[in-house]
Amino acid sequence: MRRLAAAAVIASLALLGAAAGARSQPQSFNGSVWVGIKGWGSVQATKGAVGHPITRCANTSCGRVNSLLKRPRVVLTAKPYKGWRFAGWRRACKSVNKPQCVLDASRGRKDIFGGRSIRAAATFSPVAVGLTRAQPIPLGTGADIGAGFFLRVDSANANVQLGTPPPAGSEYFDANLTVTNVGARLNNLSFALDGINAVGSHERCDHRRHPGRECKSYYTDDGAGCSDPGPQPPLRALDPFEPGETRTGYVCWAISTNDASSLELYFGSGTLDSPRTTWFALH
């Protein structure tokens, strides 16, 4: 009898232990995490979410992305892209000042299906030269401008004198550029990068050419600006570049005189949106 009683006690303890172990196992969680991003970077749900999803952004801002959760404890890790830095969190992570944020999704808002949802957003700021107009690439310094081209502004000159005087209130402005096709195929600089563009700070808008853009002065090398012949030798940006070919020459714009001190050269969209813009100083 004593042996039977002892066996019954051991069996009971084993059942209790199994039940306790089952209760200690992580339970599935009905919920989601929404992640938004401003700037260039990524946020990964390193713990708590199904599949450890990564939300990426290469624009001024990106819409929120929803990921399903399997645990209420969520760990989000922010990582900036090259040339950017992590600038902080918003929403549920706003009190956290480091790239990793730990959230308790069980405190999130309940949705119509009974699940809990929580929202977080990361902000990244540009720090490398050339990404913003406020920090252009200096004169004499080269940079990759995309589409397989590498460019350097060798010099820039305001109030250039040509054969035909500019219109009243305007002046000619030129820049001497050295461009190399570092790609593996024949390529056209002007077509691949939508022209060689400059922008000044005085208020004049051409909404037909640049709809929705900030009210600034935009100039393109479309041949309608400087008198012909312009500064010599011209860059010949419309002629295709052979792989490895380097050319040096001038581009020229007819600009408003009050833009001369603020003029900058750029390639890309003119914003932080993808493909990113590369800015060069012209003074």
N, C-alpha and C positions, 0 to 999 in steps of 0.2 A: 504493500500500500504506500509505504513511504517513497518507493521508487516511482510509482505512478504519480504521486503528488508532486515530486520534484520535477518529473517530466512535464506535468501540466504547467507548473510555474515557469519553467524554461520556455515552453511554447508560448505562454502568455507574454512573457518579456520579449520574445522574438517578434510577435505580432505588434506589440506596442512600439518596438523599435522601428519596424517597417512602416507603421503608420506615421511615426514622427519623421522618418526619413522622407516619406512621400510629401508630408506637409512642408518640409524644408526645401524641397526642390523648387526652382524658379517656375512661377506660373506664367502662362501667356497673358499678354496685355492687349486690350482692345483700344488702340489709340494711334495717333499720328503726330509727326513733327513737321512743321512748315519752315523752310529755310529760304530767306531772301538775301541777296548780295548787292552791294554797291561797289563798283570798281572791279579790278582784275584780280581774281583769286578764287579759292575753292573752300568749301566747308564739307567735312566728312563726318557722318554719324559713326564714330568709331566704336560705340557701344550702345545697345538698346534697340537699334533699328534692324529691320530685316535686310540682310545682305550688305550692311555697312555702306549705304549709298553715299555718293559724292555729288554735291551741287557745285557747278562751275559757272563762272561769269567772266566774260571778256568784253564788257560794255560799261557804259556809265552806270547802268543799273540793270538788274535782271529780276524777272518775276519770281514769286515764291514757288518752291517745289515741295510737293508733299511726299513724305516717306512713311511707310507703315512701321509701327513699333511692336516689339515682342516683349519689352520690359518697360516699366515706368521710369527707370533711371536711364537718362539719355546723356551721352557724352558727345559734344560737338567740338571738332578741331578745325580751326581756320588756318589757311596757308596762303600767303600772297604769291602772285606770280612775279617773275623777274622784273625788277624796276619798281615794284610796289611794296608797300608795308601794310601790316595789319593796323587799322586805326581804331578799332573798337566794335563793341556789340550794341545792338538795339533790341527792342522787344523784351522777351523774357530773360535775355542774357545781359541786359543793359548795365547791371551793377558789376559785371565782370570786366576786368581790365587786362586780361591775358588771353592768348589765342584759344585756350581750351575752356569750355563752359560745360558745367554739369547741371542738368535740369531734372526736375521731378514732374514727369508728365501727368501723374495722377492728380495733380493740382490744376491741370489745364481745364479749359472750357469743355463741357460735354456737348457732343453733337447730336443730331437727330437719331443716330443709330446707337446711342448710348456710350460711344467711345469718347475718349479724352483727346483733345488736340492742343498743342502748344506751339508757339511761334517764336522764332529767333531770326535775327538778321545781322550780317557782318558787313563792315565797311573797310575798304582798302583804299589807300591814297598813293598817288604816284610820287616817287622820289628820284628817279633817274632823270638826268638831263635829256631833253628832246621829247619827253612825253607830253609836256604842257607848254603853252605859249609863254608862261611865266618863267620857265627854265629851258630856254632853247639851247641847242648845241652851238658852242662858240665858233666864231670864224676860224677857219684853218683846221677844224677838227672834223674828221669823217665819220660816217655812220651808215648802217644798213637801213635803207628806206623801204624795203619790201620788194616783192616781185623780182628778186634776183639782182638788185642794183645797190651799189655802194656809192655814196655821194659826199663831197666836201665842198663847202663854200670858201673859195680862196680869197675873195675880196668883194666888197659892195660899195657902190658909189651913188650918192644923191646928186641932183642937179646936173645930170650929164648933158653936155652940149652936143646936139646933132644938127644935121643939115636943115631940118625944118623945126621951128620953135614949137613947143607944146602949147595946147590951149591955155587960155587965161586961168590962173589959179592952179595950174598943173606943172609938173616937171617930169623929166625922164630919170628913171632909177634903174641901174643895172647891177648884175651880180655875175661874177666869174665863177663857174662851177667846174669841178672835175668829177666825172661820172665813170664808173666801171661796171660792166656787166659781169657779175661774179657767178651768174647762173650757168647752166649747162646747155642752153639753147639760145637761138636768135631771139631778140626781144626788143620791143619798142618802148622807150622810156615814157613818152607822153601818153600813149595809149594804155600802157600797163598801169600807170599811176594817175590817170585822169589829169594830165597837164602838170605844169610847174606853177604853183600858186603862191601868191603873197597876200597878206592881209594887214591893213592898217587900223588905226583906232578911231578915226573920225566917223561920224554917223552918216552913212549913206547906204541904202539897201537896194539890192537888185533881187526882188523876191521871185522873179521869173527864173533866174539862173540858180538861186540858192533858196528855195522855198523853206520857210520855217526856221531859218538860221538867225542867229543873233545879228542885230543891226550894226554891221561893221562894213569896212571897205574891202572888197575882195577883188584881186587882180589876177588874170590868167595870161599865160604867154601864147595867146591865140593869134598873134600877128596884127591885132587891131590897135595896139597901143603906141609903141615907139615908131618914129619915122624910119623909112627905108632909104639907105642902109643903116642898120643900127650899129651898136658897138661890135668891133671885129676882134677875133673871129666869132661868129655865132656858134652856139652849142650844137646845132643840128639834132635837136631832140626828137624830131619826127622820123629821122632815118634809123632803121633797126641797128642795134648793137650786136656785133658778133660776140660769142662767148669769150670772156677774157679781155674784150676790147675796152680801152680807156679813151675818153675824149675830154678835152678842156675847151671851154668857150663861154660866151656871154649869153644871158637872157636879159630882157629889158621890158620894163613896164612904164606906162604913162600913169603917174599917180597924182593924187591931190597933194599939193605942197605940204599941207598940215599932217600928212601921213608919213613923211620922210623919216622922222625921228622914231617912229613906232613900228615901222614895217618889219614883218617877219616872213620867212619862207616856210612853207609846209607841204608835206606829201601825205595823202590820206583823206579822211573825211572832214578834217578840221575840228573833230571832237575826240573824246576818249572812247568812242565806239569802235568796234572791230570792223575792218582792220585798223589798227591803231594809227594815229597820226604821228609823224616825226617832224619836229619843229627845229628850224635853224635860225640863228641870229643873223641880221643884216646890218648891224651897227655895233 
